[in-house]
């Protein structure tokens, strides 16, 4: 337990840095841009325009 309390800042830094890198990689995956573009246009659609 002493190890965890002594190194909590480093462990937190590594965890959140890994989370940030994973999130950035997930956002920029091929094929994601069309999905996010569609999500961004949801507020602009009229009722019934979303049917394909």
GROMACS elastic network, one bead per residue, 0.5 to 0.9 nm:
[ bonds ]
;  ai    aj funct       b0    kb
    1     4     6  0.52773   500
    1     5     6  0.65033   500
    1     6     6  0.87013   500
    2     5     6  0.52460   500
    2     6     6  0.60157   500
    2     7     6  0.84906   500
    3     6     6  0.52117   500
    3     7     6  0.60361   500
    3     8     6  0.81962   500
    4     7     6  0.53584   500
    4     8     6  0.55857   500
    4    11     6  0.81841   500
    5     8     6  0.52863   500
    5     9     6  0.85246   500
    6     9     6  0.79491   500
    6    10     6  0.89572   500
    7    10     6  0.54387   500
    7    11     6  0.61406   500
    7    12     6  0.85674   500
    8    11     6  0.50724   500
    8    12     6  0.59535   500
    8    13     6  0.84433   500
    9    12     6  0.51235   500
    9    13     6  0.60576   500
    9    14     6  0.86322   500
   10    14     6  0.61588   500
   10    15     6  0.85068   500
   11    14     6  0.52396   500
   11    15     6  0.60916   500
   11    16     6  0.86557   500
   12    15     6  0.50442   500
   12    16     6  0.60781   500
   12    17     6  0.83297   500
   13    16     6  0.54039   500
   13    17     6  0.59328   500
   13    18     6  0.84567   500
   14    17     6  0.51377   500
   14    18     6  0.60441   500
   14    19     6  0.85191   500
   15    18     6  0.52506   500
   15    19     6  0.61884   500
   15    20     6  0.86669   500
   16    20     6  0.60015   500
   16    21     6  0.85203   500
   17    20     6  0.50549   500
   17    21     6  0.61730   500
   17    22     6  0.85299   500
   18    21     6  0.51374   500
   18    22     6  0.60518   500
   18    23     6  0.85163   500
   19    22     6  0.50971   500
   19    23     6  0.60956   500
   19    24     6  0.86383   500
   20    23     6  0.51049   500
   20    24     6  0.62091   500
   20    25     6  0.86017   500
   21    24     6  0.51536   500
   21    25     6  0.61318   500
   21    26     6  0.85827   500
   22    25     6  0.50726   500
   22    26     6  0.60927   500
   22    27     6  0.86467   500
   23    26     6  0.50655   500
   23    27     6  0.62099   500
   23    28     6  0.87162   500
   24    27     6  0.51972   500
   24    28     6  0.63052   500
   24    29     6  0.86965   500
   25    28     6  0.53212   500
   25    29     6  0.61394   500
   26    29     6  0.53986   500
   26    32     6  0.80763   500
   27    30     6  0.87654   500
   27    32     6  0.64359   500
   27    33     6  0.80036   500
   27    36     6  0.87509   500
   28    31     6  0.83135   500
   28    32     6  0.64596   500
   28    33     6  0.74221   500
   29    32     6  0.56464   500
   29    33     6  0.80601   500
   30    33     6  0.72731   500
   31    34     6  0.60831   500
   31    35     6  0.70799   500
   32    35     6  0.51933   500
   32    36     6  0.61444   500
   32    37     6  0.84973   500
   33    36     6  0.51735   500
   33    37     6  0.59644   500
   33    38     6  0.85450   500
   34    37     6  0.50165   500
   34    38     6  0.61584   500
   34    39     6  0.85945   500
   35    38     6  0.51781   500
   35    39     6  0.62507   500
   35    40     6  0.86666   500
   36    40     6  0.60426   500
   36    41     6  0.86800   500
   37    40     6  0.50377   500
   37    41     6  0.64154   500
   38    41     6  0.52687   500
   38    42     6  0.66454   500
   39    42     6  0.54461   500
   39    43     6  0.84763   500
   40    43     6  0.72177   500
   40    44     6  0.83419   500
   41    44     6  0.53250   500
   41    45     6  0.65747   500
   42    45     6  0.54768   500
   42    46     6  0.87410   500
   42    50     6  0.82573   500
   43    46     6  0.82353   500
   45    48     6  0.80378   500
   45    49     6  0.59373   500
   45    50     6  0.68911   500
   46    49     6  0.54286   500
   46    50     6  0.76887   500
   47    50     6  0.72038   500
   48    51     6  0.59941   500
   49    52     6  0.79944   500
